[in-house]
C-alpha cells in the first residue's frame, strides 16, 4: 500500500513536470529583427552584422524572426514600431537616432577617424554609446551597435575624375541631410537631398551627378551603370545602426542582456574585420564594371580634410564643449 501511494505521488509529480515543460519552452527569449539590406554577407555590412547577431542568439536558445528589407515598412515605419515596442530591433539609418540625440553627428564628421580599426576601437571600447543611450532612453530606444555598411565613403559621379578637392567644382551630389549639403558646399560642389528610392532616376536625368557611399553600394544595388568615376577619398565612416526597443530591452533578464551583448560583440568583430578588408575587393569589382577608380594620395586626401575642417567647430544643436569632448575621446582610440 505504501509503495502504491509513493508511485501515485511520483506519477502526479511527473505529470506536473511534463505539464510545466511547454510553459518553460514558451518562455524562451525572443527577437524580432527588421533587415535593411540585400541578404548578401559579402556585399552588405548591415546584413552581415544582423545575420551574425541573429545566429548567435539562436545558438544561445533564442527564438528569432527576421523581416526582409521594407517588408514591414520603410525607415520611418520601422522606427515607429521600435519606439512603440512592436518591433524589437531594426537595422536602420543612423540619421533617425541623430534626430533624437544630435551628438551622434560628431562621429559622422568628415575625417574624424583615421581608419576602420580606429572606428572599431572607439565604437566598441569607449563609453560613447552608453552616453548616447542615456539620452535616447527618453525616446524609448537604445542603440545596440553602430554598424559599418562597408569601408569609408568615397565619391561616385558621372562627370569627371576627382583627385583632390579642387575637382569637386561643378558637381552636384545627392545628399542625405543638411550636414552633407554643408560638406559638399565646403568642398566646392553643391548638393540636393534625394530619397534613396529616387536616386537612380535623379542620376539618369541629371538632377544629381553622383553621391558619396562605400565602394560596394552600387554593386549591391545594381547601380554601377549610373557612374563613370569613383574616388576613394575616405570622406567619413559608413554608419548605420542596430536600434532596439527599450520595452524589449528592459523586459530581458540580466542573463539575457548578457547574451545580447555577447551576440553584438561577435557581430561587431565580424563586420569590422570584413569592412577593413573588403574595400579593395569592391574597387576591383567597380573597375571590372567599367568605373574608373582613383585612390588619392595622402596629400590629395589632405585637401578634402582641410576644406571640411570647419565642420568640427559648428555642429548643429551640439555645444562646442561637448563636440570637443567627443573628439578628444575619439582621439584617445587612435593607434599608438
Secondary structure, 3 states (H helix, E strand, C coil): CHHHHHHHHHHHHHHHHHHHHHHHHHCCCEEEEECCCCCCCCCCHHHHHHHHHHHHHHHCCCEEEEECCCCCCCHHHHHHHHHHCCCCEEEEECHHHHCCCHHHHHHHCCCCCCCHHHHHHHHHHCCHHHHHHHHHHHHCEEEEEEECCCCCCEEEECCCCCCCHHHHCCCEEEECCHHHHHHHHHHCCEEEECCHHHHHHHHHCCCCCEEEECCCHHHHCCCHHHCCEEECCCCCCCCEEEEEEHHHHHCCCHHHHHHHHHHHHHHHHHHHHHHHHHHHHHHHHHHHCCCEEECCCHHHHHHHHHHHHHHHHCCCCCCHHHHHHHHHHHHHCCCC
